[in-house]
Amino acid sequence: MKTTPFWTEECPRPADLPVSDLPERVDVAVIGSGYTGLNAAIALRKAGASVAVLEQQTIGWGASSRNGGMATTGLKEEMPNVFKRYGDEMGRAFWRWALDSIDHVEQMVEEEEIACNFSRSGHVTLAFKPSHYKHFAGEAQWFHDNLAYEDLWVVDKAQVRAEIGSNAYFGGIVDRNSAALHPARYVFGLAQAAARRGAHLVEHAEVTGLARTATGFRILTRKGEMQAGDVLMATNGYTGNVVPGLRRGIFPVGSYIITTEPLPLELQQELSPRGRMFFDSRHFLNYFRITPDGRMLFGGRHNLSPNLDLLESAQMMRRRMVEVFPALRDVPLTHTWTGRLGLTFDLMPHVGRVDGVAYAYGYAGHGVSVASYLGKEAGEMLAGKRATSLFAQIKHDRYPFTPYDKLYLPIVSQWFRFLDRVS
């Protein structure tokens, strides 16, 4: 079993990807080469700005090539809570934005001709306990009443068998608007699109320092220095302390994935009759789907740590996978890996500036679509093509203890485990 992402083995970083030396000066330096940074770079180049995308590893190395490939509807924060916090009008605007973010990914895939197995296959939220299912009818009715959203519906324990070949769940909510894709093919396609438009893609250029100048910023990297008129931090769960104020607003959480060897077509159709994506209703949820080449991809969080042993993680994940799908008991695993989510304290994406540095982050597991669209908006804001974003208009809490996540995440993990036991 390999401890590297399946996605980048099946689709390695293109050998002909146009990468650059560090330029002397650009209008905007984008730090991070994932969905956020590359969508921002494309938007900036469309507006005529010169751009360098700086990546500490190789292009797309982080969560953008490591995730489950699921662009699901909504945000991490539940929509009724969004309505209570920000009001009905703004709540509806956030919901519409989240749907638009999936449309944006689809549009980018079509416009840039990115062959990434994009499919509007929909997803199912699965009731882990009978008590969870009892709430589903009210949740669906809330979406109908408050958002006039008719593209989701509740299925009971008998009906859910038409969606998933498992007896482990007590019903579900089906949403037809979510999309699946191959995350590595998507991120590399975005990188090629950015390079075609003239963005400099600079690998192995970890940023070690930023200093304000009369004309913008002096940026210190492992490859040397460069000047930029503006800087966009697009590092999400990999955000470090280069700008301390940014790190105080976000913390990393580990997510872990395993894949099986390719399954017979008949078994694929038995486990996922309609090709949906799935996640369950626990706090420490599992998410899973069939990959384009027919493997079961099964992921989740054992706790909130981003530093668990990958082989131990794989065994824990395998046990849960077999609980859901006993037919996979004897199917070999081929890959186990991890990536980092970025969470904010309000579970909302954030975009704005700290100490003059622009940033966009905080996708909390919804990054395929949300990072893509917010990256586009951030690029347009820096280019002067957009005045603001919805996510720039909300409070962004920051706390001095945030960088010490190794101390407090174990406590938070125990709390979530308690909730999963009692609720």
PyMOL commands that set and color helices and strands:
alter all, ss='L'
color gray80, all
select helices_A, chain A and resi 6-10+35-46+63-65+79-86+88-111+130-147+159-162+183-196+236-238+244-247+265-271+310-324+326-328+367-382+390-392+402-422
alter helices_A, ss='H'
color red, helices_A
select strands_A, chain A and resi 25-31+51-54+70-71+123-126+152-156+171-175+179-180+200-202+207-213+216-221+224-233+251-260+277-280+286-290+296-300+333-343+350-354+357-361
alter strands_A, ss='S'
color yellow, strands_A
deselect
rebuild
show_as cartoon
